[in-house]
Amino acid sequence: MIKKLLAEFLGTFVLVVAGTGAVAMDASVLVISLAFGFAVWSMILVFGKWSGAHLNPAVSIIFTLHGKLKKQALLPYLLAQFLGATAGAILVYVLNGKVAAGLTLPSEHVSSNGAFVIEVGITFVLMFTILRAPCLVGNSIHRIALLVGAAVGVNAYLFGPMTGASMNPARTFGPALVAGNMDYLWLYLFATILGAAVALAIHKAIPPKQAGCC
């Protein structure tokens, strides 16, 4: 279990450092999206065989409901992910001259309700992609990592300017805690988990054609 928790901690740490680090460098939306996508892709390759490389509390919760993660492992996984995200945010904060970076907040042109709907939608896309990945690309971890990383990158590119494209409660929590700005944390916690839950419901309601692939 220690090995799995270390994998979740380090994987989420790298995800936050890479993505919010790109934000701290004032990179373009494309570069930021690539940073998040590349981080997810690489961490799945590195830690996928250790812990499954969830890197995301919403994913761990859904995998528990789906029977892919033991119930007793859920809380340790969540703790490792939130701690990893917080450590990553602290590192970026220190390297960025003690200025928090990468907060997920609705843009001034998007209402809270609109941001909630967007986060539900993009987390649904990500979670459904994860659930159906073996059906779409087989069981190769290289192809699965590429598919999931691409889903994160595309969602971040399309919707990052609107909501920050969280899709991940831990990714939002770390920077929010470091910045002392928890105003919208509720939105990103509930919307991401709801979006992932809808993905599981549809995954179960519409079984894949390839029996046993998911």
C-alpha positions in Angstrom: 0.0 0.0 0.0 2.8 2.4 0.8 4.1 2.1 -2.8 0.7 2.9 -4.2 0.2 5.9 -1.9 3.7 7.2 -2.8 2.8 6.8 -6.5 -0.5 8.8 -6.0 1.4 11.5 -4.0 4.2 11.9 -6.5 1.9 11.7 -9.6 -0.4 14.3 -8.3 2.5 16.4 -7.2 4.0 16.4 -10.7 0.7 17.1 -12.3 0.2 20.3 -10.2 3.8 21.4 -10.6 3.8 21.0 -14.3 0.4 22.6 -15.0 0.4 25.4 -12.5 4.1 25.9 -13.1 3.2 26.7 -16.7 0.6 29.2 -15.5 3.2 30.8 -13.3 5.5 31.2 -16.3 2.6 33.1 -18.0 2.6 30.5 -20.8 -0.1 30.4 -23.5 -3.3 28.4 -23.1 -1.9 25.9 -25.6 1.4 25.4 -23.6 -0.5 25.1 -20.3 -2.9 22.5 -21.8 0.1 20.6 -23.1 1.8 20.7 -19.7 -1.3 19.3 -18.0 -1.8 16.7 -20.7 1.9 15.7 -20.8 2.0 15.4 -17.0 -1.0 13.0 -16.9 0.4 11.0 -19.8 3.8 10.6 -18.2 2.6 9.9 -14.7 0.3 7.1 -16.0 3.3 5.6 -17.7 5.5 5.9 -14.6 3.0 5.0 -11.9 0.1 3.2 -13.7 1.4 -0.2 -12.7 1.9 0.9 -9.1 -1.4 2.5 -8.2 -3.4 2.8 -11.4 -2.2 6.5 -11.5 -5.6 8.0 -10.6 -4.0 11.3 -9.6 -7.6 12.6 -9.1 -10.0 12.1 -6.1 -13.0 12.0 -8.5 -11.4 9.0 -10.3 -10.6 7.2 -7.1 -14.2 7.7 -5.8 -15.7 6.4 -9.0 -13.3 3.4 -9.2 -14.3 2.5 -5.7 -18.0 2.6 -6.7 -17.2 0.6 -9.7 -15.3 -2.0 -7.7 -11.9 -1.2 -9.2 -10.5 0.1 -6.0 -11.0 -1.5 -2.5 -13.1 0.6 -0.2 -10.4 0.6 2.5 -7.9 2.1 0.0 -10.1 5.1 -0.9 -9.3 7.4 2.0 -5.6 6.8 1.9 -5.7 7.4 -1.9 -7.6 10.7 -1.4 -5.2 11.8 1.3 -2.1 11.1 -0.9 -3.6 13.0 -3.8 -4.6 16.1 -1.8 -1.2 16.1 -0.1 0.6 15.7 -3.4 -1.4 18.6 -4.9 -0.7 20.8 -1.9 3.0 20.1 -2.0 3.1 20.8 -5.7 1.3 24.1 -5.2 3.6 25.1 -2.4 6.7 24.4 -4.6 5.3 26.6 -7.4 4.4 29.2 -4.8 8.0 29.3 -3.6 9.6 29.3 -7.0 7.2 31.9 -8.2 8.2 34.5 -5.7 5.6 33.5 -3.1 2.7 34.2 -5.6 0.1 31.5 -6.0 -0.5 30.3 -9.5 -3.0 28.1 -11.3 -6.1 28.8 -9.3 -9.3 27.3 -10.9 -11.8 30.1 -10.9 -14.7 31.0 -13.2 -13.7 33.8 -15.6 -15.5 37.1 -15.3 -17.6 36.1 -18.3 -18.9 32.8 -16.8 -21.4 32.6 -14.0 -21.0 30.1 -11.1 -23.8 28.0 -12.6 -22.2 28.1 -16.0 -18.8 27.1 -14.5 -20.5 24.3 -12.6 -22.1 22.9 -15.8 -18.8 23.1 -17.7 -16.9 21.3 -14.9 -19.5 18.6 -14.8 -19.3 18.2 -18.6 -15.5 18.1 -19.0 -15.1 15.8 -16.0 -17.7 13.5 -17.5 -15.7 13.4 -20.7 -12.5 12.6 -18.9 -14.0 9.9 -16.7 -15.9 8.3 -19.5 -12.7 8.2 -21.5 -10.9 6.5 -18.6 -13.7 4.0 -18.1 -13.8 3.1 -21.8 -10.1 3.4 -22.6 -9.5 -0.4 -22.7 -12.4 -0.7 -25.1 -11.1 2.1 -27.3 -7.4 1.4 -27.4 -6.9 -2.0 -25.7 -5.0 -2.7 -22.5 -1.7 -1.1 -23.6 -0.7 1.3 -20.9 1.1 3.4 -23.5 -2.1 3.9 -25.5 -4.3 4.4 -22.5 -1.9 7.1 -21.1 -1.9 8.9 -24.4 -5.7 8.8 -24.7 -6.3 10.0 -21.1 -3.5 12.7 -21.4 -5.1 13.9 -24.6 -8.5 14.1 -23.0 -7.0 16.3 -20.2 -5.1 18.5 -22.7 -8.0 19.1 -25.0 -10.4 19.9 -22.2 -7.8 22.2 -20.7 -7.3 24.0 -24.0 -11.0 24.4 -24.8 -12.3 25.3 -21.3 -9.3 26.4 -19.3 -10.0 30.1 -20.1 -13.6 29.7 -18.8 -13.1 27.7 -15.6 -9.5 26.7 -15.3 -10.6 23.2 -16.5 -10.0 21.5 -13.2 -11.7 18.0 -13.6 -9.9 17.2 -10.4 -10.7 18.2 -6.8 -7.1 17.8 -5.7 -5.7 20.0 -8.5 -8.1 22.7 -7.4 -7.6 22.2 -3.7 -3.8 22.6 -3.6 -3.5 26.0 -5.3 -6.6 27.3 -3.5 -5.2 26.3 -0.1 -1.8 27.9 -0.8 -3.5 31.1 -2.1 -5.9 31.2 0.8 -8.8 31.5 -1.7 -11.3 28.7 -1.1 -14.3 30.7 -2.4 -15.1 28.4 -5.3 -13.7 25.2 -3.9 -17.2 23.8 -3.3 -18.0 24.3 -7.0 -15.0 22.3 -8.2 -15.4 19.6 -5.6 -19.1 18.8 -6.3 -19.0 19.5 -10.1 -16.1 17.1 -10.7 -17.4 14.3 -8.6 -20.9 14.7 -10.2 -19.5 14.6 -13.7 -17.5 11.5 -12.9 -20.5 9.8 -11.3 -22.6 10.6 -14.4 -19.9 9.0 -16.6 -20.0 5.8 -14.5 -23.8 5.7 -14.6 -23.8 5.9 -18.4 -20.9 3.4 -18.7 -23.0 0.9 -16.7 -26.2 1.7 -18.5 -24.7 1.3 -22.0 -22.3 -1.7 -21.8 -19.4 -1.7 -24.2 -19.7 -4.0 -27.2 -16.5 -5.8 -26.4 -17.4 -8.0 -23.5 -15.0 -7.8 -20.6 -12.9 -5.0 -22.0 -13.9 -2.5 -19.3 
